Amino acid sequence: MEKIKVTVAVTGLNNIDSPGPGVPMIRALRDSEFFDVRIVGLAYENLEPGIYMPGLADKIYMIPYPSEGVQALLERIEFINSREKIDVLIPNFDSELYTFMKSGKRLEAMGIRTFLPDLFQYEERHKANLPAFGEKYGLNVPDSVEITSIGDINKLLEKFDFPMVVKGKFYDAYIAGNKEQVANFFHRIAAKWGLPVVVQEFVRGTEVNVVALGDGMGNTIGAVPMRKQYITDKGKAWGGVTLDDQNMLDLTHRLISATKWRGGMELELIKTSDNELFLIEINPRIPAWVYLAVGAGQNLPEALVKMALGIEVKPFTGYQVGKMFVRYSYDLIVDIDKYERISTKGEN
């Protein structure tokens, strides 16, 4: 069968100690047996490693942060599209999703398709709303509180015991063992991600995750559970193994069915010693470890692009248990002229 040519724009090329999903998404699309992909990499910083990785993207463009304004970002996307004729855009950062979701009609007018959750789905699963979310859908969820100042910390002691988990509204999570650590993490997170900061009840157990894809009509197209084998100081998985865990899959299917989730998601769970599952976070996009799912037999990025283009996708029926991923650092040697072109011209 002749492959279908498609141009896909992908963000999240920061393949660092807190990696974005862009690089594994692109690798998955390069592995596609259905698409012949041309990849347009969209970068926010001129030292994102994905810019310089050979054979990854066919073209790179710098784009402004969404914080610089929706208009500036969309005008840049419009310019890039006039050159590249993008078929599908895959944003990979929580912090940019809101902008792209709200701009769906304008992107469609450019001929660019996305496959993202809607605004209600995005807001409903937000960290600060997780207790209400859990109650609504019958899930075990740790209690949590939003704080906006140091003065709020004393109120936490009426609700939680130490340790407690301090989280940013988009990224970062730290376990605090005393008030001083809560204050330190509060300042660190607020400076980086803004307010509010979320403080969550600590649940003891094993960290497990599920990467999944919903079709927007209540059907789970694919889902692969994983246990973290190695975790960085930022809480990121640096190694993991696929699991045979029907309870995790049942929870995922039930959640996607109830919410009619559209697009990729990552469920972050704690499995207790009693084999209870606590949902501690829902990330509204495909995670950076998605290539493990591809290696286990579910090319979820390929399926996402198909659905964005209106191509029928049948749900995956299984995956290989016991597949592992191990992340590693690798020094890229590049000529400085590539860096100069990105820095001065905004493209390469």
Buried (B, 14 or more C-beta within 10 A) or exposed (E): EEEBEBBBBBBBBBBBEEBBBBBBBBBBBBBBEBBEBBBBBBBBEBEBBBBBBEEBBEBBBBBBBBEEEBEBBBEBBBBBBEEBEBBBBBBBBBBBBBBBBEBBEBBEEBEBBBBBBBEEBBEBBBBBBBBEBBEEBEBBBBBBBBBEEEEBBEEBEEEBEBBBBBBBBBBBBBBBEEBEBBBBBBEBBBEEBEEBBBBBBBBEBEBBBBBBBBBBEBBBBBBBBBBBEEEEEEBBBBBBBBBEBEBBBEBBBBBBBEBBBBBBBBBBBBBEEEEEBBBBBBBBBBBBBBBBBBBBBBBBBBBBBBBBBEEEBEBBEEBEEEBEBEBEEEEEEEEEEBBEBBEEEBBB
